[in-house]
Amino acid sequence: MRIRPRRNRANASVRGMVRETRLSLEQLVYPLFLLEDKQAVQPILSMPGISRFGLEKLMVEVDECMNSGVTNFILFPAVDEKHKDKYATYSLDASNFYLSAIRELKKRFPEAVFISDVAMDPYSSDGHDGLVIDGKIVNDETLPILSAMALAQAEAGFDIIGPSDMMDGRVGEIRDTLDDHGFVNVGIMSYTAKYASAFYGPFREALDSAPKSGDKKTYQMDYANRNEALREADLDEEEGADFLMVKPALCYLDVIRDLSNYSSLPIAAYNVSGEYAMLKAAAERGWIDYNKAMPEMLTSIARSGASVILTYFAKEYAQKFHSKF
């Protein structure tokens, strides 16, 4: 045989030379959970190795990440029930612990990139991403709340705004608001194809943000749909998004590939809490080789077309695997 593909698999050096997909730390975004108590650390039982941090402890975590080469972060607030109401008004309070924290983080780590979360559910007494009126999640009445939230986050110092709510038209509303107030250089990472997935469970435990009634299927996408993601991508791109995100990642690698082929914008993929928890649980039981499976999982997401990967593995990958892979 003249053609033998195995010649290019002969040893590690040859395999490395012809490797098609390479992970870099610059691609990774590490999700962080913030508590109001500045000294608190609370491990998340369903996400081994991940904790909720008060600001002082979060500073230490970010410093360790920066020293390991992870420089991109997305920040989520775990808001006490006492701060929640129907209109998520606490999200607009300039002195709230989330906005106060980003001001301090940007002072301490000006070279880091911090992405916000724009949605009502962490602050809402109803636990939904949009405003609930007469039992329905209303769209247009939610948009001013989201745009005001985004503006408050930009004013506090977030580099990129992350609308995760899946309301129609929210990217355009946020872009207009930011531009009108002089924040033309603050980016928008839109959750373009956010599916109504069963893989969000540990995340909702971490934020205590599950809906008080009903579910999120009237605004998050049906997991059976693929072409619908292209329609959402068209809208978000037209409205001024700078990144298009697919969430979750592993069950939607085909959608990531579709968007990568379809759009010239960077495609982000969120390797969500349930995906993280599955691998951790299997590894703890000895059912899978964690040291091999974790970089394989992340590489599959990059190979599908994601140029940005939000993942709870980011810090550990940087510390344990990056130099070896």
LINKAHU-V463777 format. One record per helix or strand of 2 or more residues. SS is the DSSP state (helix for helix, strand for strand). FROM is the first residue (numbers start at 1). TO is the last residue. If there is no record, write none. Layout:
[[SS:FROM:TO] [SS:FROM:TO]]
This chain:
[[helix:5:9] [helix:12:17] [helix:25:27] [strand:28:34] [strand:41:43] [strand:51:53] [helix:55:68] [strand:72:77] [helix:81:83] [helix:89:92] [helix:97:108] [strand:113:115] [strand:131:133] [strand:136:138] [helix:140:156] [strand:160:161] [helix:170:180] [strand:187:195] [helix:198:207] [helix:227:239] [strand:243:247] [helix:250:262] [strand:266:271] [helix:273:284] [helix:290:303] [strand:308:311] [helix:314:321]]
